[in-house]
């Protein structure tokens, strides 16, 4: 669980999900993800649309439209109308040019300008977002222009002048670059009418020849735009393989030289491989053979107005970023490649048949902790809590039994068949009268079961005692009404969590088989532990509920904040939301109860709304949990009659 937030750089999870859905709809890529980076660009290989943190400081309405315009530009424009090779080849040619950064920025701006016109023509609904983007950029680049003039950065100021001129905003050309601008002006005019990325690249090469004559001008210092790095060349791979062949340091055989016997041995070895994320529910363990976790990540979380000075280390970071790429030498088993996903709506977690609990949970190992025999102290504490909540239990039980009895004895009227009723005037007044009634069938027991999932993260240290009172109310009420149920605490061991192993624990203090005659003192064994991985826990308890024979299944979750676990912060809210959606699709009613720290904030309400939708209850403090739990239980019980 998170305690401190030093910079408010978090993105609303609901907005994030909207952008992901929008990106996937436009790009036609099912697994397209959205990341928040310093600049906006598209990574085809990793399937990621990067939107710019340039929009972070702006008001909410401008911020959302700005991010949408980034998604429009990348997931639709760049995805279908940009020739990446033309960009990469041009940047490669400009690598030794004295004004390479200036030419690069003009190249990327010209391509964005062309893509913007295509987006508006093909999809007029994008016009509003691009109009707001244009107005915002006019103000921003006008401010940047004045700043560069003061700092005597002529090419930076000239670039801002070009952008403002393209957006019908006129400013003076910097004095030191007036001659260069006059020479470039005919080519700049051609850029606005270019029909393809190749045309723009050809014009930039011509501009490069002209700018060489002005080598006295220092290159541009500020990077306003970025482009994805080129995947590692296969030529270098071939050369390294030839060198390895010469030195005999690599004895790897290609697919053509593998014999049938060796293939069988490799298949046997593959079957013997073990992986920490496997569990009993995995049907085909070989599908996850040596898969690497390349889920998602942002390049930076810095705030700013989208501009930073170029650094000499940028190229190094760019080469590292593309060092991991796909290769044709993979020989993994793909027989189940087209099998249906466990959860088709696993947007944030990118789950597939390889990872039934979501890719962000693929390295989770599961541990069940049974309840211990209750100590005398736990029994005493439980009796004190039981006496305190006894009036609430009695009230709930009496109201519920009265309602059941009333429904059982009151007849159903206005039927087409049954016993003849007393309202016979309808025979003359109604064209199709309903004159009969019928007694309700007796119902002795409810066909309902509950599971209570309790967050045992470290942030519950000052709330657990009051939370235990709510759990006692839950247990005693359902026990009195003869409704089977279970109570399970969950947490992740942060101390032992690693990249390949994240141990998650489930402490079942009340089990289905003993819930109707179990005293309940084991509830006192729930204690604050470490982190919480809510999405995985909800999925697992949903599976356990599906094994129950009862018709109506209800999952109630007690939590006190945003999910936080090892490598889970980026997708924690999204993964939990998807787990709730998946569980509800299975027919399990899922309700979240958030326990605040004395005062409910707008951020906490929005968090619960994003995860659970309208089926959530926000409790101001743990001391009020019993008061808030009473109407929730009453509504759920009466709904099950």
ZAMARGU-4260 file (C-alpha; in steps of 0.2 Angstrom, whole numbers, plus 5000, padded with zeros to 4 digits):
<rodrens>
0) 5000/5000/5000 | 5006/5017/4996 | 5009/5030/5010 | 5018/5045/5002 | 5016/5053/4986
5) 5030/5066/4983 | 5024/5072/4966 | 5007/5072/4960 | 5012/5064/4943 | 4998/5050/4944
10) 4987/5049/4929 | 4968/5045/4932 | 4966/5027/4929 | 4949/5029/4920 | 4957/5042/4908
15) 4971/5029/4905 | 4959/5016/4901 | 4949/5027/4889 | 4965/5031/4880 | 4970/5013/4879
20) 4953/5009/4871 | 4954/5023/4859 | 4971/5018/4854 | 4966/5000/4850 | 4951/5006/4841
25) 4961/5017/4830 | 4976/5007/4827 | 4967/4990/4825 | 4980/4982/4836 | 4972/4972/4850
30) 4987/4974/4862 | 4991/4992/4859 | 4996/5000/4876 | 4997/5019/4880 | 5012/5026/4890
35) 5015/5043/4897 | 5032/5049/4891 | 5041/5065/4889 | 5037/5066/4870 | 5023/5058/4859
40) 5028/5044/4847 | 5023/5027/4842 | 5033/5011/4845 | 5027/4998/4833 | 5038/4983/4839
45) 5032/4984/4857 | 5015/4990/4853 | 5015/5006/4863 | 5007/5023/4859 | 5017/5036/4869
50) 5007/5052/4874 | 5016/5068/4880 | 5017/5074/4898 | 5018/5091/4890 | 4999/5091/4894
55) 5001/5087/4913 | 5001/5105/4920 | 4985/5111/4909 | 4967/5111/4916 | 4958/5095/4915
60) 4948/5098/4899 | 4963/5104/4889 | 4973/5090/4896 | 4961/5076/4890 | 4959/5084/4873
65) 4978/5085/4872 | 4981/5067/4876 | 4967/5062/4864 | 4976/5072/4850 | 4992/5063/4853
70) 4983/5046/4852 | 4974/5052/4836 | 4991/5057/4829 | 5001/5041/4833 | 4988/5027/4834
75) 4980/5032/4817 | 4991/5044/4808 | 5008/5037/4812 | 5001/5019/4812 | 4994/5019/4794
80) 5003/5034/4785 | 5021/5036/4791 | 5035/5027/4783 | 5047/5023/4797 | 5061/5018/4786
85) 5061/5035/4777 | 5062/5043/4794 | 5076/5032/4800 | 5086/5033/4784 | 5085/5052/4784
90) 5091/5053/4802 | 5105/5041/4798 | 5111/5053/4783 | 5110/5068/4795 | 5120/5060/4809
95) 5136/5069/4805 | 5127/5085/4799 | 5132/5101/4810 | 5113/5105/4811 | 5106/5088/4813
100) 5095/5092/4828 | 5087/5107/4819 | 5084/5096/4803 | 5077/5082/4814 | 5065/5093/4822
105) 5059/5101/4806 | 5057/5083/4799 | 5046/5077/4813 | 5036/5093/4814 | 5032/5092/4795
110) 5027/5074/4796 | 5016/5078/4811 | 5008/5093/4801 | 5004/5081/4786 | 4997/5068/4798
115) 4986/5080/4806 | 4978/5085/4790 | 4975/5067/4785 | 4967/5064/4802 | 4955/5078/4801
120) 4950/5074/4783 | 4948/5055/4787 | 4939/5058/4803 | 4931/5075/4806 | 4927/5071/4824
125) 4946/5073/4828 | 4945/5092/4822 | 4940/5099/4840 | 4955/5090/4848 | 4967/5096/4835
130) 4960/5114/4835 | 4963/5115/4854 | 4980/5107/4851 | 4984/5121/4839 | 4979/5135/4850
135) 4989/5128/4865 | 5004/5126/4854 | 5003/5144/4848 | 5004/5150/4865 | 5018/5138/4870
140) 5029/5141/4855 | 5027/5160/4856 | 5034/5159/4873 | 5048/5147/4868 | 5052/5159/4854
145) 5054/5174/4865 | 5065/5163/4877 | 5076/5158/4863 | 5079/5175/4857 | 5084/5181/4874
150) 5096/5166/4876 | 5103/5170/4858 | 5099/5152/4852 | 5095/5157/4834 | 5091/5140/4826
155) 5079/5136/4841 | 5070/5152/4838 | 5069/5149/4819 | 5061/5132/4823 | 5048/5140/4834
160) 5045/5153/4820 | 5042/5140/4807 | 5029/5131/4818 | 5020/5148/4822 | 5021/5152/4803
165) 5013/5135/4799 | 4999/5139/4811 | 4996/5156/4804 | 5005/5166/4818 | 5018/5178/4812
170) 5033/5183/4822 | 5050/5191/4816 | 5063/5180/4809 | 5079/5180/4821 | 5092/5192/4814
175) 5106/5179/4813 | 5095/5167/4803 | 5087/5179/4790 | 5098/5174/4776 | 5096/5155/4780
180) 5077/5158/4781 | 5076/5166/4764 | 5086/5151/4756 | 5075/5138/4765 | 5058/5147/4762
185) 5054/5139/4745 | 5058/5121/4753 | 5047/5125/4768 | 5033/5130/4757 | 5035/5113/4749
190) 5034/5104/4765 | 5016/5110/4768 | 5010/5101/4752 | 5020/5085/4754 | 5010/5070/4750
195) 5021/5056/4759 | 5034/5054/4772 | 5046/5050/4757 | 5042/5067/4750 | 5046/5076/4766
200) 5062/5066/4768 | 5068/5072/4751 | 5065/5090/4755 | 5074/5089/4772 | 5089/5082/4762
205) 5089/5097/4751 | 5088/5108/4766 | 5103/5099/4774 | 5113/5105/4759 | 5108/5123/4761
210) 5111/5123/4780 | 5129/5117/4777 | 5134/5134/4770 | 5129/5142/4787 | 5141/5131/4798
215) 5144/5146/4809 | 5127/5144/4817 | 5126/5133/4832 | 5114/5118/4831 | 5097/5118/4840
220) 5098/5114/4858 | 5080/5109/4862 | 5071/5093/4858 | 5053/5096/4855 | 5049/5080/4846
225) 5055/5062/4846 | 5054/5047/4835 | 5055/5028/4840 | 5072/5021/4838 | 5076/5009/4823
230) 5076/4990/4828 | 5093/4983/4829 | 5100/4979/4812 | 5100/4960/4806 | 5116/4964/4797
235) 5126/4966/4814 | 5118/4950/4820 | 5123/4940/4805 | 5141/4947/4807 | 5141/4942/4825
240) 5135/4925/4821 | 5149/4923/4808 | 5162/4928/4821 | 5155/4915/4833 | 5155/4902/4820
245) 5174/4906/4816 | 5178/4905/4835 | 5167/4890/4838 | 5160/4899/4853 | 5142/4897/4847
250) 5137/4879/4843 | 5118/4884/4841 | 5111/4875/4826 | 5098/4883/4815 | 5081/4875/4811
255) 5087/4867/4795 | 5101/4857/4804 | 5092/4851/4818 | 5089/4832/4817 | 5073/4823/4822
260) 5082/4815/4837 | 5088/4832/4843 | 5071/4839/4840 | 5063/4826/4852 | 5077/4829/4865
265) 5073/4847/4864 | 5055/4844/4866 | 5058/4833/4881 | 5069/4846/4889 | 5056/4859/4886
270) 5043/4848/4895 | 5055/4847/4910 | 5057/4866/4912 | 5050/4873/4928 | 5044/4891/4931
275) 5039/4899/4947 | 5023/4907/4939 | 5015/4890/4935 | 5001/4883/4945 | 4987/4870/4945
280) 4976/4880/4934 | 4989/4882/4920 | 4983/4870/4906 | 4999/4872/4895 | 5014/4876/4905
285) 5025/4876/4889 | 5016/4891/4882 | 5025/4902/4895 | 5042/4895/4891 | 5055/4908/4895
290) 5044/4922/4891 | 5051/4939/4896 | 5041/4953/4905 | 5041/4968/4893 | 5024/4974/4898
295) 5025/4993/4899 | 5034/5007/4907 | 5036/5026/4904 | 5052/5033/4899 | 5051/5047/4912
300) 5040/5054/4924 | 5047/5072/4923 | 5035/5086/4923 | 5037/5101/4911 | 5031/5109/4895
305) 5037/5095/4884 | 5053/5103/4879 | 5070/5098/4886 | 5088/5101/4880 | 5096/5088/4870
310) 5110/5078/4878 | 5125/5068/4872 | 5119/5053/4881 | 5102/5052/4871 | 5109/5041/4858
315) 5116/5029/4871 | 5099/5027/4879 | 5091/5025/4862 | 5102/5010/4858 | 5099/5002/4875
320) 5081/5004/4872 | 5081/4994/4856 | 5093/4981/4862 | 5079/4968/4866 | 5070/4964/4850
325) 5062/4949/4842 | 5072/4937/4831 | 5068/4923/4819 | 5078/4911/4829 | 5064/4908/4841
330) 5058/4890/4842 | 5044/4891/4854 | 5029/4880/4854 | 5015/4890/4846 | 5001/4877/4844
335) 4989/4886/4856 | 4993/4903/4848 | 4975/4906/4843 | 4967/4900/4858 | 4954/4911/4866
340) 4960/4922/4880 | 4954/4919/4898 | 4948/4937/4899 | 4946/4947/4883 | 4945/4963/4892
345) 4962/4962/4900 | 4967/4979/4894 | 4980/4985/4906 | 4987/4967/4910 | 4988/4961/4892
350) 4983/4944/4898 | 4982/4929/4886 | 4980/4911/4887 | 4998/4910/4893 | 4994/4920/4909
355) 4976/4916/4915 | 4978/4929/4929 | 4985/4943/4918 | 5003/4946/4912 | 5006/4958/4927
360) 5003/4943/4938 | 5012/4930/4928 | 5026/4928/4941 | 5015/4927/4957 | 5016/4911/4967
365) 5002/4907/4979 | 5002/4902/4997 | 4987/4897/5008 | 4989/4900/5026 | 4976/4890/5036
370) 4968/4897/5052 | 4977/4891/5068 | 4968/4885/5084 | 4962/4901/5093 | 4971/4906/5108
375) 4962/4911/5124 | 4966/4929/5121 | 4958/4928/5104 | 4943/4920/5110 | 4941/4933/5124
380) 4943/4947/5111 | 4931/4939/5099 | 4918/4938/5113 | 4920/4956/5117 | 4917/4961/5099
385) 4902/4949/5097 | 4894/4957/5112 | 4896/4974/5104 | 4889/4970/5087 | 4875/4958/5094
390) 4861/4971/5093 | 4865/4974/5075 | 4865/4955/5071 | 4848/4953/5080 | 4841/4968/5070
395) 4847/4961/5053 | 4841/4944/5057 | 4823/4949/5063 | 4821/4961/5048 | 4827/4948/5036
400) 4816/4934/5043 | 4801/4945/5044 | 4803/4949/5025 | 4805/4931/5021 | 4790/4926/5030
405) 4779/4940/5022 | 4785/4935/5005 | 4781/4917/5008 | 4764/4920/5015 | 4758/4934/5004
410) 4750/4927/4988 | 4754/4932/4970 | 4739/4941/4962 | 4734/4946/4945 | 4739/4929/4936
415) 4731/4920/4922 | 4729/4904/4931 | 4728/4898/4949 | 4714/4901/4962 | 4700/4913/4958
420) 4703/4930/4966 | 4690/4942/4973 | 4692/4956/4960 | 4680/4950/4948 | 4675/4967/4941
425) 4690/4966/4929 | 4680/4953/4919 | 4669/4967/4913 | 4681/4981/4913 | 4697/4973/4906
430) 4699/4965/4889 | 4712/4952/4895 | 4708/4951/4914 | 4720/4943/4927 | 4708/4936/4939
435) 4718/4922/4948 | 4731/4922/4962 | 4743/4909/4969 | 4752/4907/4985 | 4771/4909/4986
440) 4781/4893/4987 | 4789/4891/5004 | 4808/4894/5005 | 4817/4888/5020 | 4835/4892/5015
445) 4843/4905/5003 | 4853/4899/4988 | 4867/4912/4992 | 4885/4912/4997 | 4897/4925/5002
450) 4916/4928/5002 | 4924/4942/5011 | 4941/4947/5005 | 4951/4958/5018 | 4966/4968/5013
455) 4980/4964/5025 | 4993/4977/5019 | 5004/4987/5030 | 4993/5002/5029 | 4979/4993/5039
460) 4990/4994/5055 | 4979/5007/5063 | 4962/5000/5056 | 4963/4982/5058 | 4954/4981/5075
465) 4939/4991/5069 | 4939/4981/5053 | 4938/4965/5063 | 4922/4971/5071 | 4915/4973/5054
470) 4921/4955/5050 | 4913/4948/5066 | 4896/4957/5060 | 4898/4949/5043 | 4901/4932/5050
475) 4888/4932/5064 | 4874/4938/5053 | 4877/4925/5039 | 4879/4912/5052 | 4863/4916/5060
480) 4854/4915/5043 | 4862/4899/5039 | 4871/4906/5024 | 4888/4898/5019 | 4903/4910/5018
485) 4921/4912/5019 | 4933/4926/5026 | 4950/4927/5018 | 4964/4940/5021 | 4977/4943/5007
490) 4994/4951/5005 | 5010/4950/4996 | 5027/4948/5004 | 5037/4963/4999 | 5053/4957/5007
495) 5054/4941/4997 | 5046/4948/4981 | 5058/4947/4966 | 5056/4950/4947 | 5053/4931/4945
500) 5044/4927/4961 | 5030/4937/4970 | 5023/4927/4984 | 5005/4931/4988 | 4997/4924/5004
505) 4979/4920/5007 | 4974/4918/5026 | 4957/4909/5027 | 4951/4912/5044 | 4933/4907/5040
510) 4930/4893/5028 | 4915/4887/5018 | 4914/4870/5026 | 4915/4877/5044 | 4906/4894/5042
515) 4889/4888/5049 | 4896/4881/5066 | 4913/4889/5067 | 4915/4901/5082 | 4925/4914/5072
520) 4939/4918/5085 | 4951/4915/5071 | 4946/4932/5064 | 4957/4940/5077 | 4972/4932/5068
525) 4971/4944/5053 | 4985/4956/5055 | 4993/4970/5044 | 5007/4962/5033 | 5015/4969/5018
530) 5009/4974/5000 | 4992/4970/4992 | 4989/4964/4974 | 4970/4966/4973 | 4968/4961/4955
535) 4976/4944/4957 | 4966/4941/4974 | 4949/4945/4966 | 4952/4933/4952 | 4957/4919/4963
540) 4943/4921/4975 | 4931/4923/4960 | 4937/4905/4955 | 4934/4898/4972 | 4916/4906/4972
545) 4913/4898/4955 | 4916/4881/4963 | 4901/4883/4975 | 4884/4876/4970 | 4874/4891/4976
550) 4865/4901/4962 | 4869/4918/4969 | 4887/4922/4973 | 4893/4938/4981 | 4911/4944/4983
555) 4914/4958/4996 | 4931/4967/4997 | 4938/4977/5011 | 4952/4988/5006 | 4960/5005/5012
560) 4969/5012/4996 | 4976/5009/4979 | 4984/4992/4975 | 5003/4992/4977 | 5014/4978/4975
565) 5031/4973/4967 | 5031/4980/4949 | 5012/4983/4950 | 5010/5002/4953 | 5008/5006/4934
570) 4995/4993/4931 | 4988/4990/4948 | 4972/5000/4947 | 4969/4994/4929 | 4972/4976/4933
575) 4960/4977/4948 | 4947/4985/4938 | 4948/4971/4925 | 4948/4958/4938 | 4932/4965/4945
580) 4924/4966/4927 | 4929/4948/4924 | 4922/4942/4940 | 4905/4951/4937 | 4905/4943/4920
585) 4906/4926/4928 | 4890/4930/4938 | 4898/4935/4954 | 4892/4951/4962 | 4907/4961/4967
590) 4907/4975/4979 | 4921/4986/4986 | 4922/4994/5003 | 4935/5007/5005 | 4941/5012/5022
595) 4947/5030/5023 | 4958/5038/5036 | 4945/5050/5044 | 4940/5061/5029 | 4935/5055/5012
600) 4945/5064/4998 | 4939/5067/4980 | 4954/5056/4974 | 4948/5041/4985 | 4931/5042/4978
605) 4937/5043/4960 | 4949/5028/4964 | 4935/5017/4970 | 4923/5023/4956 | 4937/5018/4943
610) 4939/5001/4950 | 4922/4995/4956 | 4910/5007/4947 | 4894/5011/4956 | 4895/4995/4967
615) 4907/5003/4979 | 4905/5010/4997 | 4917/5023/5004 | 4918/5022/5023 | 4925/5038/5031
620) 4935/5029/5045 | 4937/5011/5052 | 4926/5016/5067 | 4911/5018/5056 | 4913/5002/5046
625) 4899/4993/5056 | 4887/5007/5053 | 4891/5007/5034 | 4891/4988/5033 | 4874/4986/5040
630) 4864/4993/5025 | 4876/4984/5013 | 4872/4967/5021 | 4853/4971/5022 | 4852/4976/5004
635) 4862/4961/4998 | 4852/4949/5009 | 4835/4956/5004 | 4840/4956/4986 | 4843/4937/4987
640) 4826/4933/4993
</rodrens>
